[in-house]
Amino acid sequence: MSGRSTSIDVQGLLFIGDPHLEARIPGFRKDDYPHVALQKFRWCLQYAREHQLQPILLGDLFQLPQDNPNWLLSAIIESIDEPLPAIYGNHDVRENSLKPHDSIHILFAGGHLIQISSASPWIGTVGGRQTVVGGTAWGDKIPKEFVSDSIAADLVVWITHHDILIPGYEDGGRIRPGELSGIDLIVNGHIHRRLQPVSKGGTHWITAGNITRRARSDASREHIPAVPCLVPADDKCADDSSDVFLCKSQTGESWQIRWVTVPHEPFDTVFYPEVESEEPDAEHGSGFIADLRQLTARRTDSGAGLNEFLKQHLDQFEAPVANEIMRLAAEVTSDGPDNHNQNRDS
């Protein structure tokens, strides 16, 4: 095992979940999403600097794996003043593994992101305690145990980007939490809402949730963008946080996780309300056409709103007509009905 960082001494770890940075405005967002999301990412890095925390990225830095504009890549590079330990998520890669054409590959190749794995974990001291952070990126298997003959760690953390079967995510989860020998904490990205920690023996499974709300849904409405901060139990990340999960490592050390809220606007400020169907009238011809008029007025750079609307209302048409409408929608929008690697919990 070769560690990525052996001289780092910090007060805690800060886990950044799913920024989903992109240059377009997602469907239903009213605001300047590209710059708002980038500002949230910068805020997390700045918070880590101010509180002597090591920031760690849980994957899905990007919404789109490729063809991101240079201004966005430059802004990300300018935001990262120290190499950022990270794994990649499903939205970061066109295939299920990292390729040279993926935008995140540029950041790894340039040393702005440091990819951590079983073979190359982050190693440092957290509050004076020897700590190892390994990682499993999207598409790879989470190890069943961690064994190291070269380091006696007080804490072993594993970051992942997977479909974990956590209460509240039963429909999307595929990997059942269990006790993993030698691994104290699993901190998982990918799932866009924060869920309660699950403890299985000496292994505690943490669902971080994402820092940006992309989709208009009940889950997004209830979600408070936040980042989990891990520190020894006698320390704290933020004076105003009472949201704490206490746990012990398999070596008996006491730790705590505090969720630090990321500044954000109210749900109704950043999302358009749902389109309400209208009764047919002489002016618009039908409720279907009237609703399409509203969607046109609220048009954003992606076709998420249009595609969702069509899927909900096309059952009123015969199959050949409905299929042709969906085909035309896919041609004129960048987000067709089969958009790549969409997260089911977005």
Secondary structure by P-SEA (a helix, b strand, c coil): cccccccccccbbbbbcccccccccccccccaaaaaaaaaaaaaaaaaaaabbbbbbccccccccccccaaaaaaaaaacccccccccccccccccccccccaaaaaaaaccbbbbcccccbbbbcccbbbbbbbcccccccccccccccccccbbbbbbbcccccccccccccccccccccccbbbbccccccccccccccbbbbbbccccccccccccccccbbbbbbccccccccccccbbbbbbccccccbbbbbbbcccccccccccccbbbbccccccccaaaaaaaaaaaaccccaaaaaaaaaaccccccaaaaaaaaaaaaaacccccccccccccc
